[in-house]
Amino acid sequence: MLCGLTLLMACGGNSSKDIPLETFTPEEIYTRAEFDLEAGDPEEAARLFGEVERLYPYSEWAKRALIMQAFSYHRDQDYENSRIAAQRFIDFYPAEEDVAYAQFLLALSYYDQIDEVGRDQGLTYQALQQLRLVIERHPDSEYARSAILMFDLAFDHLAAKEMEIGRYYLKKGHYAAAINRFRVVIEDFQTTSHTPEALMRLVESYLALGFVEEAQTAAAILGYNFRSTVWYQDSYELLKGQGLEPGLFGANWMGKFYRQAIRGEWL
């Protein structure tokens, strides 16, 4: 303790920077890195944690320093280097208890970079893949529950992207293109919060094209699952305006989707 306190006191002066790190023990360098991290300098902390591993590669401190380096890089929003450090920990120490946290940090480095809905969603897919690994490989860890919540949010984010594109096509009158986007939400993201609106937009799009049975079927599915929502009320009013009612028609893909996904009639 006395040695560590002496080192931390020395960190306050400029002269400590002139002392070669090789003269310090791994514990002393690690302590100094922790001090920099707490002082709000994660970049320097990451560098020092890396020095622990470089100078004492086979020590217990090197193992601890590597996971802390990944954390420090993440704190510094240097997500690329955070991923590299976390992946190295997973590769070098697959049996260690902290491997669950390393996997979570790896997922978090993608998740925290998810941009607004209007941008490319490549990082969202990466985040989903890594979050799935946390959930599947470490289901009993303290990070699994957070990973599940984050997975659901990222999944919802992808559905929101499809909805945004679909609304754009709908507004421009490109109804077939809009239907393709809303169909993706219904078939691939049906557990997200965007499903009711996607069904209503399908009613709107199909009516615009004159595909009455498809519109009626979409409204029927919407009423079956989300009758209390404003989206059902809107779709009902659209049909009513043309003298129509919601109804199921099995010949179109909507009817097939209803039988398979909702009623479980796969054969």
Backbone as a ProteinNet text record, in pm:
[ID]
protein_1_A
[PRIMARY]
MLCGLTLLMACGGNSSKDIPLETFTPEEIYTRAEFDLEAGDPEEAARLFGEVERLYPYSEWAKRALIMQAFSYHRDQDYENSRIAAQRFIDFYPAEEDVAYAQFLLALSYYDQIDEVGRDQGLTYQALQQLRLVIERHPDSEYARSAILMFDLAFDHLAAKEMEIGRYYLKKGHYAAAINRFRVVIEDFQTTSHTPEALMRLVESYLALGFVEEAQTAAAILGYNFRSTVWYQDSYELLKGQGLEPGLFGANWMGKFYRQAIRGEWL
[TERTIARY]
82.5	0	86.1	192.4	281.2	346.8	384.4	447.3	349.9	222.8	122.5	93.9	82.8	56.5	171.1	291.6	408.8	406.4	367.1	359.9	253.5	136.3	29.2	67.5	139.3	187.6	286.8	366.1	464.5	398.1	276.6	206.1	165.5	156.5	114.9	222.8	344.9	453.5	498.6	553.2	598.5	717.9	794.9	916.4	887.5	765	732.6	729.7	701.8	696.2	833.2	938.1	1073.2	1125.6	1050.9	1095.2	1050	1138.6	1100.2	1000.3	899.2	798.9	858.1	967.1	1031.4	1078.8	1095.7	1143.3	1030.9	905.3	792	744	683	623.7	491.3	441	312.8	199.4	202.9	98.9	104.3	223.6	238.4	187.2	220.3	172.6	20.1	-31.2	-175.6	-245.3	-190.2	-247	-245.4	-136.5	-125.3	-231.3	-253.2	-354.8	-494	-521.2	-649.4	-668.4	-559.7	-564.4	-599.6	-537.1	-566.6	-710.4	-759.1	-896.9	-994.8	-969.9	-1056.6	-1044.1	-927.6	-904.1	-962.3	-1020.9	-1083.8	-993.7	-892.1	-802.2	-798	-906.7	-910.2	-809.3	-772.3	-674.6	-539.6	-495	-368.1	-380.3	-496.8	-518.6	-506.3	-565	-557.5	-413.1	-336.5	-195.5	-119.1	-143.2	-71.3	-113.3	-241.1	-284.5	-217	-199.2	-129.5	16.4	76.9	216.9	232.7	134.5	139.5	149.9	66.9	67.2	196.6	247.2	370.1	491.2	501.4	619.9	612.7	492	475.9	368.5	395.4	291	232.4	304.4	255.9	212.1	198.7	159.5	7.6	-39.5	-181.6	-226.6	-135.3	-168.3	-193	-122.8	-142.1	-283.5	-333	-469	-570.6	-553.8	-645.3	-634.9	-511.4	-489.5	-556.3	-560.6	-617.3	-766.7	-840.2	-983.8	-1008.2	-920.9	-934	-896.2	-805.9	-771.7	-892.5	-961.8	-1082.8	-1186.1	-1201.8	-1296.4	-1253.7	-1123.3	-1073.5	-1092.9	-1064.5	-1087	-1234.7	-1321	-1464.1	-1504.3	-1450.5	-1478.1	-1431.9	-1324.8	-1269.9	-1340.4	-1442.2	-1516.5	-1427.5	-1319	-1233.2	-1282.1	-1395.1	-1464.8	-1386.9	-1313.4	-1237.5	-1132.5	-1054.5	-951.9	-1013.7	-1129.6	-1199.4	-1236.9	-1287	-1321.9	-1199.6	-1088.1	-965.3	-919.1	-917	-871.8	-966.8	-1096.7	-1194.4	-1182.8	-1165.6	-1152.9	-1025.6	-918.4	-793.3	-811.9	-885.5	-910.8	-991.3	-1091.8	-1173.5	-1088	-996.2	-912	-806.9	-748.4	-640.3	-689.1	-804.9	-851.8	-997.5	-1026.7	-1165.8	-1232.8	-1152.4	-1209.5	-1222.1	-1176.5	-1180.6	-1322.3	-1349.8	-1481.5	-1512.3	-1410.2	-1430.4	-1455.1	-1453	-1476.9	-1620.3	-1712.9	-1851	-1854.6	-1777.6	-1773.7	-1703.8	-1597.9	-1528.8	-1623.7	-1704.8	-1801.9	-1906.5	-1946.9	-2044.5	-1985.8	-1859.6	-1792.8	-1783	-1755.3	-1746.7	-1880.6	-1988.5	-2121.8	-2153.9	-2115.6	-2144.7	-2072.9	-1954.5	-1878.4	-1951.9	-2031.5	-2115.5	-2245	-2304.8	-2435.5	-2428.7	-2322.7	-2310.5	-2281.9	-2257.5	-2233.6	-2355.5	-2465	-2585.5	-2632	-2638.9	-2673.7	-2824.1	-2864.9	-3005.8	-3063.9	-3195.3	-3263.4	-3229	-3207.6	-3186.5	-3054.3	-2964.6	-2833.1	-2820.9	-2706.2	-2681.2	-2683.7	-2743.9	-2764.7	-2668.9	-2555.5	-2459	-2412.9	-2388.8	-2345.4	-2455.6	-2580.6	-2691.6	-2690.2	-2666.9	-2657.6	-2540.3	-2428	-2311.7	-2343.3	-2412.2	-2450.1	-2540.3	-2637.4	-2727.8	-2652.5	-2557.1	-2479.9	-2400.4	-2335.2	-2254.1	-2339.8	-2452.3	-2543.1	-2598.3	-2626.1	-2673.1	-2568.8	-2442.1	-2335.4	-2331.3	-2351.3	-2355.4	-2468.9	-2585.9	-2704.3	-2688.4	-2632.7	-2623.5	-2506	-2392.7	-2274.1	-2267.2	-2330.7	-2322.2	-2461.3	-2554.5	-2693	-2709.5	-2617	-2627.7	-2545.1	-2481.4	-2398.3	-2485	-2426.2	-2497.8	-2521.4	-2457.8	-2469.6	-2578.3	-2627.4	-2724.2	-2854.1	-2901.6	-3028.7	-3016.4	-2906.1	-2885	-2873.3	-2807.4	-2791.2	-2926.6	-3017.6	-3150.1	-3226.1	-3221.2	-3288.7	-3230.8	-3099.4	-3034.4	-3062.9	-3071.2	-3103.3	-3241.2	-3337.6	-3473.2	-3476.4	-3400.2	-3397.3	-3331.4	-3222.9	-3154.5	-3242.2	-3313.7	-3405.1	-3515.9	-3567.6	-3670.3	-3615.6	-3488.5	-3421.7	-3419.7	-3392.8	-3391.3	-3530.6	-3631.5	-3768.8	-3803.1	-3756.1	-3781.4	-3720.1	-3604.2	-3539.7	-3626.8	-3679.2	-3766.6	-3892.2	-3947.1	-4066.5	-4038.7	-3923.8	-3889.9	-3881.9	-3818.3	-3806.9	-3944.8	-4023.9	-4157.7	-4244.8	-4238.7	-4317.6	-4274	-4144.1	-4092.3	-4150.7	-4145.7	-4200.6	-4351.1	-4419.5	-4563.7	-4597.5	-4521.5	-4542.8	-4518.6	-4422.8	-4390.6	-4483.6	-4572.2	-4663.2	-4604.9	-4490	-4428.7	-4482.4	-4604.8	-4675.8	-4616	-4573.5	-4515.7	-4389.3	-4304.1	-4181.3	-4213.8	-4315.2	-4355.7	-4405.5	-4486.1	-4539.3	-4426.2	-4322.5	-4209.3	-4144.6	-4132.3	-4072.1	-4161.9	-4289.6	-4382	-4396.5	-4384.3	-4390.9	-4272.2	-4154.2	-4036.5	-4062.2	-4123.8	-4154.5	-4249.6	-4352.6	-4451.9	-4390.7	-4307.5	-4255.3	-4129.7	-4042.2	-3913.3	-3905	-3989.7	-3982	-4118.7	-4195	-4332.8	-4343.9	-4234.3	-4238.8	-4206	-4178.9	-4141.1	-4263.3	-4239.1	-4347.7	-4400.8	-4335.9	-4374.4	-4475.6	-4507.1	-4596.9	-4735.6	-4801	-4935.2	-4935.6	-4837.5	-4834.2	-4806.2	-4717.1	-4685.7	-4810.3	-4894.7	-5019.2	-5112.3	-5123.5	-5209	-5157.2	-5025.2	-4967.7	-4989.5	-4994.4	-5026.4	-5170.2	-5260.6	-5398.9	-5402	-5331.1	-5326.9	-5267.9	-5157.6	-5089	-5171.9	-5228	-5306.7	-5432.9	-5496.2	-5613.5	-5576.3	-5459.2	-5414.7	-5392.5	-5352.6	-5329.9	-5455.7	-5558.8	-5681.6	-5684.9	-5591.4	-5588.8	-5672.3	-5800.6	-5895.4	-5882.3	-5871.2	-5866.5	-5742.6	-5629	-5506.7	-5524.7	-5588.7	-5612.5	-5704.8	-5811.3	-5904.7	-5836.9	-5751.3	-5681.5	-5585.3	-5511.7	-5419.3	-5495.3	-5610.3	-5691.1	-5744.8	-5781.5	-5831.3	-5723.5	-5601.1	-5489.4	-5462.2	-5468.5	-5448.5	-5554.7	-5679.2	-5785.9	-5773.8	-5722.5	-5706.9	-5603.9	-5496.4	-5386.1	-5380.4	-5426.9	-5407.1	-5534.6	-5647	-5775.3	-5783.7	-5717.6	-5729.5	-5638.6	-5557.3	-5462.4	-5526	-5465.7	-5511.5	-5490.6	-5393.3	-5364.7	-5482.1	-5544.9	-5661.8	-5777.3	-5795.4	-5903	-5881.7	-5758	-5728.1	-5754.5	-5710.9	-5731.3	-5879.6	-5953.3	-6097.6	-6167.8	-6126.8	-6186.1	-6152.1	-6028.9	-5991	-6080	-6102.9	-6188.1	-6333.5	-6379.4	-6517.5	-6543.4	-6442.7	-6457.5	-6482.7	-6446.9	-6470	-6577.3	-6655	-6763.1	-6716	-6600.3	-6541.2	-6531.1	-6511.1	-6491.2	-6365.1	-6299.3	-6187.7	-6235.5	-6152	-6188.7	-6068	-6071.6	-5959.4	-5979.9	-5878.5	-5880.9	-5753	-5768.6	-5652.5	-5566.2	-5610.5	-5534.9	-5410.7	-5404.9	-5289.1	-5189.9	-5072.4	-4968.3	-5009.2	-5093.9	-5140	-5222.6	-5308.3	-5387.8	-5301.4	-5198.9	-5106.2	-5027.8	-4986.9	-4915.9	-5003.9	-5131.1	-5224.8	-5237.7	-5251.7	-5269.1	-5144.5	-5027.6	-4903.1	-4853.5	-4839.2	-4777	-4870.8	-4999.2	-5093.6	-5168	-5217	-5293.1	-5208.1	-5084	-4995.2	-5028.5	-5097.2	-5135.9	-5030.3	-4923.4	-4809.8	-4828.6	-4916.9	-4934.9	-5058.3
-120	0	125.3	122.5	237.2	264.5	154.8	169.2	231.4	182.9	235.6	381.1	420.8	559.7	649.5	599	676.2	700.5	596.4	609.8	710.5	704.7	796.4	939.7	960	1094.3	1141.6	1049.7	1087.2	1122.7	1062.7	1091.1	1236.4	1302.7	1442.4	1534	1489.8	1574.2	1537.3	1633	1607.8	1514	1508.2	1428.4	1280.4	1235.2	1092.7	1044.8	1134.6	1096.2	1061.2	1106.1	1078.6	946.4	884.7	757.8	643.8	560.4	449.4	356.6	314.6	225.9	91.3	53.1	-74.3	-82.8	34.6	33.5	6.2	6.1	-17.2	-161.4	-208.9	-342	-337.2	-452	-451.1	-394.6	-421.6	-368.7	-216.9	-161.8	-16.7	50.3	-8.5	47.7	36.2	-77	-99.7	3.4	27.4	124.8	265	296.3	427.7	441.6	333	335.1	355	287.8	304.9	449.1	508.6	647.7	740.7	718.2	801.5	782.1	659.8	632	706.3	700.9	770.5	921.6	968.7	1112.3	1167.2	1080.1	1126.4	1126.2	1040.7	1030.9	886.2	838.2	697.6	664.1	763.5	736.7	697.9	773.8	741.3	612.2	590	466.2	345.6	354.6	244.3	217.3	325.8	309.2	237.3	277	216	71.2	43.5	-96.5	-181.5	-122.3	-193	-216.8	-123.1	-138.5	-251.7	-270	-382.5	-513.4	-527.6	-650.3	-663.3	-551.6	-557.3	-594.5	-534.5	-555.7	-684.4	-726.1	-845.4	-935.4	-989	-1056.9	-1182.8	-1248.5	-1374.9	-1363.8	-1243.1	-1223.2	-1215.6	-1233.2	-1218.6	-1075.3	-981.1	-840.1	-811	-882.7	-863.2	-902.4	-1010	-1054.7	-950.2	-900.2	-798.2	-669.1	-636.3	-511.4	-514.5	-631.6	-640.6	-609.1	-663.5	-635.5	-490.4	-435.3	-295.6	-202.7	-248.1	-169.1	-159.9	-271.7	-270.8	-174.6	-176.8	-86.4	59.5	86.5	223.8	278.2	196.2	239	271.2	188.1	212.9	342.9	366.4	491.6	611.4	592.9	699.8	708.8	623	614.3	574.2	505.3	447.2	303.7	290.2	162.3	55.4	95.2	-1.5	-70.3	8.5	-50.4	-124.5	-79	-151.7	-291.3	-300.1	-431.3	-520.9	-462.1	-540.4	-597.8	-513.5	-558.7	-663.3	-640.5	-736.3	-870.7	-868	-992.2	-1067	-994.8	-1058.9	-1128.2	-1064.8	-1128.5	-1257.2	-1252.6	-1371.6	-1482.7	-1446	-1545.3	-1603.8	-1519.2	-1563.5	-1630.4	-1586.6	-1636	-1682.8	-1779.9	-1821.4	-1884.2	-1933.1	-2000	-1908.2	-1784.3	-1692	-1640.2	-1605.7	-1554.7	-1423.1	-1339.6	-1209.2	-1216.7	-1337.6	-1348.2	-1304.8	-1323.2	-1277.5	-1126	-1058.5	-912.1	-866.3	-938.8	-904	-917	-1023.1	-1041.1	-930.1	-889.8	-782	-648.9	-622.7	-501.1	-499.3	-615.2	-625	-588.7	-641.2	-607.6	-460.7	-410.6	-271.7	-174.5	-213.1	-124.4	-102.9	-202.4	-184.6	-113.6	-155.2	-100.9	49.8	97.2	239.9	323.3	257.4	329.7	329	268.6	266.7	409.2	445.5	582.9	601.4	719.7	747.9	658.5	644.5	552.5	579.5	705.9	740.9	698.4	642.5	606.6	456.2	417.4	275.9	196.7	77.8	-0.7	-119.5	-113.2	-222.2	-249.1	-143.4	-160.9	-221.2	-196.3	-255.3	-406.5	-452.9	-597	-657.2	-587.3	-634.4	-641.7	-539.1	-537.8	-655.9	-684	-796.5	-928.9	-945.9	-1069.7	-1088.3	-982.1	-991.5	-1004.9	-935.7	-948.5	-1090	-1149.2	-1287.3	-1382	-1356.1	-1439.5	-1428.1	-1307	-1290.2	-1372.6	-1364.1	-1433	-1584.1	-1632.7	-1777.2	-1839.7	-1771.1	-1829.4	-1805.2	-1698.4	-1664.3	-1632.9	-1726.6	-1699.9	-1674.1	-1725.4	-1709.3	-1592.7	-1519	-1407.3	-1285.7	-1191.1	-1068.6	-979.1	-1010.9	-927	-977.2	-1098.7	-1156.8	-1077.1	-1035.9	-961.3	-828.9	-757.3	-631.4	-656.2	-766.4	-799.5	-826.5	-891.4	-919.5	-789.3	-698.6	-569.8	-491.2	-490	-418.4	-483.8	-617	-688.7	-647.4	-642.1	-602.3	-460.6	-370	-231.6	-220.8	-295.7	-292.7	-355.4	-461.8	-526.3	-430.1	-358.1	-258	-147.4	-115.8	-12.9	-50.5	-178	-223.1	-214.6	-251.4	-240.7	-95.3	-5.3	137.4	185	129.3	164.1	121.8	-0.6	-48.2	37.9	76.5	160.1	296.6	352.6	484.5	480.5	376.4	363.8	339	253.2	225.7	349.7	431.1	555.5	649.5	652.3	738.2	695	563.9	514.3	539.7	521.7	543.4	688.7	778.8	921.3	958.9	892.3	920.5	848.4	764.5	691	564.4	520	394.6	281.5	241.6	153.7	12.9	-40.3	-175.3	-179.5	-78.1	-71.2	-54	25.7	46	-84.5	-157.8	-285.7	-382.6	-385.7	-474.9	-444.2	-316.6	-277.8	-312.6	-283.8	-313.9	-465	-537.7	-683.8	-738.7	-679.4	-720.8	-703.8	-593	-568.9	-675.3	-708.7	-806.7	-945.6	-983.7	-1120	-1137.4	-1037.7	-1052.9	-981.4	-881.5	-802.5	-793.1	-901.3	-896.4	-880.3	-902.4	-885	-742.8	-654.4	-517.7	-428.3	-306.7	-211	-152.4	-183.9	-123.8	-206.9	-325.8	-414.6	-354.7	-293.5	-237.4	-132.8	-42.8	59	-3.6	-103	-168.4	-230.1	-291.5	-349.8	-241.2	-130.8	-22.2	35.5	50.5	103.2	6.2	-123.2	-219.9	-201.5	-177.8	-149.3	-28.5	75.7	198.8	175.4	100.9	76.1	-11.9	-117.6	-209.1	-141.6	-58.9	13.3	106.7	169.5	260.7	186.9	59.2	-20.7	-93.8	-89.3	-158.6	-304.5	-347.3	-486	-495	-508.8	-497.4	-611.6	-734.3	-848.2	-843.4	-803.1	-790.2	-685.4	-572.9	-466.8	-515.2	-588.2	-639	-739.5	-822.1	-922.1	-855.7	-755.6	-682.8	-618.3	-561.5	-497.9	-601.6	-720	-825.8	-873.3	-889.6	-929.8	-821.4	-697.1	-585.2	-585.7	-610.6	-615	-732.9	-845.2	-965.4	-944.1	-870.8	-854.8	-718.7	-614.9	-479	-395.5	-451.9	-384.8	-252.7	-241.8	-121	-7.5	-30.1	72.6	169.6	287.5	388.1	339.4	249.6	199	114.7	39.4	-36.6	57.5	156.7	252.8	322.1	358.1	423.9	330.1	205.1	109.9	81.2	73.4	48.9	164.3	286	403	405.2	362.5	357.2	259.4	142.2	44	91.3	146.5	193.6	300.3	383	488.1	433.8	306.7	243.5	134.9	140.2	43.9	-96.8	-111	-242.5	-270.3	-397.1	-441	-526.9	-534.4	-628.6	-770.6	-849.5	-987.9	-1068.7	-1198.6	-1286	-1353.7	-1344.9	-1409.2	-1490.9	-1620.4	-1710	-1716	-1658.8	-1673.7	-1585.3	-1479.5	-1388.7	-1420.2	-1357.6	-1386.9	-1345.9	-1244.8	-1202.7	-1312.6	-1378.3	-1486.9	-1604.2	-1633	-1740.4	-1706.3	-1580.4	-1535.6	-1551.2	-1515.8	-1528	-1673.9	-1764.2	-1905	-1962.7	-1922.5	-1981.5	-1916.2	-1783.9	-1712.7	-1693	-1675.7	-1644.4	-1768.2	-1849.3	-1967.4	-2092.6	-2085.2	-2200.5	-2313.7	-2285.7	-2389	-2397.4	-2473.4	-2477.1	-2580.5	-2673.8	-2779.8	-2754.5
0	0	0	83.6	92.1	-42.5	-111.8	-243.3	-342.8	-338.7	-430	-404.1	-275.8	-241.2	-284.8	-268.6	-309.9	-460.9	-535.9	-681.1	-722.3	-657.4	-691.5	-660.6	-550.9	-518.4	-623.7	-672.2	-774	-905.2	-928.1	-1053.1	-1062.4	-947.9	-949.8	-1000.8	-1004.1	-1050.9	-1190.1	-1263.3	-1399.3	-1402.8	-1290.6	-1291.7	-1306.4	-1267.7	-1275.3	-1419.4	-1513.6	-1653.8	-1708.5	-1640.6	-1686.7	-1633.8	-1541.3	-1483	-1573.2	-1621.6	-1709.6	-1639.8	-1712.3	-1654.3	-1615.3	-1681	-1649.8	-1505.2	-1441.1	-1302.6	-1203.5	-1250.6	-1162.2	-1173.3	-1067.9	-1068.9	-1147	-1190	-1261.8	-1176.2	-1047.6	-960.1	-954.5	-951.5	-945.2	-1073.7	-1188.6	-1315.2	-1323.6	-1279.8	-1280.1	-1190.3	-1074.4	-981.7	-1041.4	-1109	-1173	-1284	-1359.9	-1465.1	-1404.8	-1294.5	-1225.7	-1180.9	-1131.8	-1086.8	-1202.8	-1319.6	-1436.5	-1483.4	-1473.1	-1513.8	-1423.9	-1293.9	-1199.1	-1213	-1257	-1271.9	-1402.7	-1483.5	-1607.1	-1728.3	-1726.2	-1840.8	-1889.4	-1951.2	-1992.7	-2102	-2181.9	-2287.4	-2228	-2128.4	-2061.8	-1983.4	-1924	-1849	-1941.6	-2059.9	-2155.5	-2195.8	-2214	-2249.9	-2139.7	-2015.5	-1903.6	-1880.8	-1895.9	-1884.1	-1991.5	-2109	-2215.2	-2182.2	-2110.2	-2069.8	-1969.9	-1884.9	-1791.1	-1867.8	-1969.4	-2048.4	-2128.1	-2178.6	-2258.5	-2173.9	-2056.9	-1973	-1892.4	-1856.5	-1772.7	-1834.3	-1954.6	-2033.2	-1970.8	-1882.7	-1827.7	-1682.3	-1636.1	-1496.5	-1482.9	-1360.2	-1331.1	-1355.6	-1335.2	-1358	-1505.1	-1593.1	-1737.2	-1777.5	-1719.1	-1748.2	-1703.9	-1583	-1530.6	-1610.5	-1652.4	-1725.6	-1862.6	-1925.1	-2059.1	-2058.6	-1963.3	-1958.1	-1918.9	-1834.1	-1796.1	-1911	-1996.4	-2114.3	-2208.1	-2225.4	-2307.9	-2250.6	-2118.4	-2053.1	-2070.4	-2055.1	-2066.3	-2207.2	-2306.8	-2444.6	-2467.3	-2411.7	-2427.7	-2359	-2240.4	-2169.1	-2250.6	-2325.4	-2409.6	-2545.5	-2565.8	-2691.6	-2809.5	-2777.1	-2879.7	-2900.2	-2970.9	-2976.6	-3053.3	-3154.7	-3232.4	-3146.5	-3071.8	-2985.9	-2867.8	-2823	-2716.5	-2764.4	-2888.4	-2944.4	-2956.6	-3001.4	-3019.2	-2886	-2782	-2650.2	-2593.4	-2607.6	-2555.2	-2626.9	-2758.1	-2834	-2796.3	-2771.5	-2729	-2595.3	-2504.4	-2375.4	-2395.3	-2481.1	-2508.3	-2568.7	-2658.9	-2725.4	-2630.4	-2546.2	-2458.7	-2331.2	-2281	-2150.9	-2160.1	-2245.6	-2267.6	-2145.6	-2050.8	-1933.6	-1813	-1826.2	-1713.5	-1688.3	-1564.4	-1527.6	-1598.5	-1618.5	-1680.9	-1831.4	-1888.5	-2032.7	-2066.3	-1973.1	-1995.8	-2008.3	-1922.1	-1929.3	-2056.6	-2098	-2222.3	-2340.9	-2341.6	-2449.6	-2448.3	-2327.7	-2314.9	-2362.5	-2326.9	-2373.7	-2526.2	-2584.3	-2729.8	-2793.4	-2736.6	-2787.2	-2764.7	-2649.3	-2614.1	-2706.4	-2754.1	-2843.1	-2975.1	-3016.6	-3135	-3099.5	-2989.6	-2950.1	-2929	-2865	-2836.2	-2959.9	-3071.5	-3196.8	-3289.2	-3242.2	-3325.1	-3347.7	-3474	-3508.4	-3512.5	-3551.9	-3568.6	-3677.4	-3675.7	-3766.5	-3911.6	-3947.6	-4086.7	-4145.6	-4064	-4115.1	-4138	-4195.7	-4222.1	-4092.3	-4097.3	-3976.2	-3963.7	-4033	-4024.7	-3882.5	-3804.9	-3666.2	-3580.9	-3617.1	-3542.3	-3558	-3680.1	-3702.2	-3625	-3623.2	-3547.8	-3398.9	-3348.8	-3207.9	-3175	-3262	-3239.8	-3234.5	-3323.6	-3325.9	-3197	-3152.3	-3031.3	-2905.2	-2901.7	-2787.4	-2779.2	-2893	-2894.1	-2834.1	-2861.6	-2805.4	-2653.5	-2602.4	-2456.9	-2397.6	-2459.8	-2409.2	-2418	-2529	-2550.1	-2474.4	-2469.5	-2406.7	-2256.4	-2210.7	-2068.8	-2012.3	-2024.6	-1983	-1834	-1753.6	-1608.9	-1555.1	-1643.6	-1599.9	-1568.3	-1497.4	-1462.7	-1583.7	-1696	-1815.3	-1910.8	-1889.7	-1981.8	-1985	-1868.4	-1865.4	-1939	-1916.4	-1988.5	-2137.6	-2174.8	-2316.4	-2381.9	-2309.3	-2363.6	-2389.1	-2293.2	-2309.5	-2427.2	-2436.5	-2544.9	-2680.1	-2681.4	-2804.7	-2854.6	-2763.9	-2802.8	-2858.5	-2796	-2842.9	-2980.1	-2999.9	-3128.8	-3237.6	-3202.5	-3295.7	-3337.5	-3239.5	-3266.6	-3356.7	-3337.7	-3416.8	-3565.2	-3593.3	-3732.3	-3793.7	-3716	-3765.1	-3795.1	-3710.6	-3732.1	-3863	-3898.9	-4025.1	-4143.2	-4136.8	-4243.8	-4254.2	-4140.5	-4140.4	-4201.7	-4170.2	-4224	-4376.4	-4429.3	-4574.7	-4635.8	-4570.7	-4621.7	-4625.8	-4521.3	-4520.3	-4632.5	-4656.9	-4764.7	-4899.4	-4926.7	-5053.2	-5061.3	-4949	-4946.9	-4978.3	-4920	-4942.4	-5088.1	-5150.8	-5291	-5389	-5336.5	-5423	-5481.1	-5429.8	-5475.7	-5387.1	-5414.8	-5322.5	-5315.9	-5427.5	-5427	-5342.4	-5357.3	-5278.2	-5130	-5100.9	-4962.1	-4901.4	-4977.7	-4928.9	-4895.1	-4978	-4951.1	-4817.2	-4783.9	-4656	-4538.2	-4551.1	-4442.1	-4422.7	-4532.4	-4522.2	-4443.5	-4462.7	-4385.9	-4235.8	-4198.9	-4057.3	-4005	-4083.5	-4040.8	-4027	-4121.5	-4123.6	-4038.8	-4035.5	-3967.1	-3833.2	-3811.5	-3688.5	-3620.6	-3626.2	-3577.4	-3426.6	-3352.7	-3207.1	-3164.3	-3258.9	-3222.9	-3211	-3165.5	-3144.5	-3275	-3386.8	-3514.8	-3593.8	-3545.7	-3618.8	-3642.8	-3543	-3568.9	-3679.9	-3677.1	-3782.3	-3918	-3921.8	-4048.9	-4111	-4027.9	-4078.3	-4132.6	-4059.4	-4106.5	-4238	-4249.7	-4373.5	-4489.8	-4459.5	-4564.2	-4612.6	-4519.7	-4558.6	-4651	-4612.8	-4691.6	-4830.6	-4834.2	-4961.6	-5053.5	-4999	-5081.8	-5135.8	-5054.3	-5103	-5216.8	-5206	-5311.9	-5443.4	-5434.5	-5554.6	-5601.4	-5519.4	-5555.8	-5517.5	-5432.4	-5386	-5258.3	-5278	-5168	-5068.3	-5115.9	-5025.1	-4935	-4990.9	-4910.7	-4802.1	-4839	-4740.6	-4631	-4667.9	-4568.1	-4474.3	-4531.2	-4449.5	-4352.3	-4400.2	-4311.2	-4196.8	-4225.7	-4121.7	-4023.6	-4074.8	-3986.8	-3890	-3940.9	-3853.9	-3750.6	-3794.9	-3703.2	-3593.8	-3632.5	-3534.4	-3439.7	-3490.2	-3409.5	-3298.9	-3329.4	-3234.4	-3166.9	-3234.8	-3183.2	-3196.3	-3158.3	-3178.1	-3102.9	-2988.8	-2906.6	-2952.2	-3055.7	-3098.2	-3196.7	-3207.6	-3303.6	-3446.5	-3466.4	-3600.9	-3653.1	-3563.3	-3607.6	-3641.5	-3559.6	-3586.5	-3720.4	-3748.8	-3877.1	-3994.6	-3981.4	-4090.8	-4111	-4001.3	-4010.9	-4084.6	-4051.8	-4118.5	-4267.4	-4301.9	-4443.7	-4519.7	-4461.2	-4526.1	-4532	-4422	-4415.2	-4520.5	-4546.7	-4646.9	-4786.4	-4808.6	-4938.8	-4930	-4820.1	-4803.5	-4776.6	-4712.8	-4687.3	-4537.2	-4505.2	-4367.4	-4361.1	-4244.5	-4230	-4254.3	-4317.8	-4344.9	-4387.1	-4360.6	-4392.3	-4527.1	-4611.6	-4741.9	-4756.3	-4770.9	-4764.3	-4886.5	-4996.8	-5120.9	-5126.1	-5046.9	-5052.2	-4940.4	-4950.2	-4851.5	-4711.4	-4698	-4566.7	-4500.7	-4579.5	-4524.8	-4483.1	-4565	-4531	-4404.2	-4393.7	-4273.8	-4150.2	-4163.2	-4051.6	-4007.3	-4101.8	-4066.3	-4002.2	-4050.7	-4002.6	-3874	-3876.8	-3764.2	-3647.1	-3674.7	-3566.8	-3518.6	-3613	-3572.8	-3565.3	-3615	-3605.5	-3700.4	-3810.7	-3907.2	-4016.7	-3988.2	-4080	-4189.8	-4173.8	-4272.5	-4357.5
[MASK]
+++++++++++++++++++++++++++++++++++++++++++++++++++++++++++++++++++++++++++++++++++++++++++++++++++++++++++++++++++++++++++++++++++++++++++++++++++++++++++++++++++++++++++++++++++++++++++++++++++++++++++++++++++++++++++++++++++++++++++++++++++++++++++++++++++++++++++

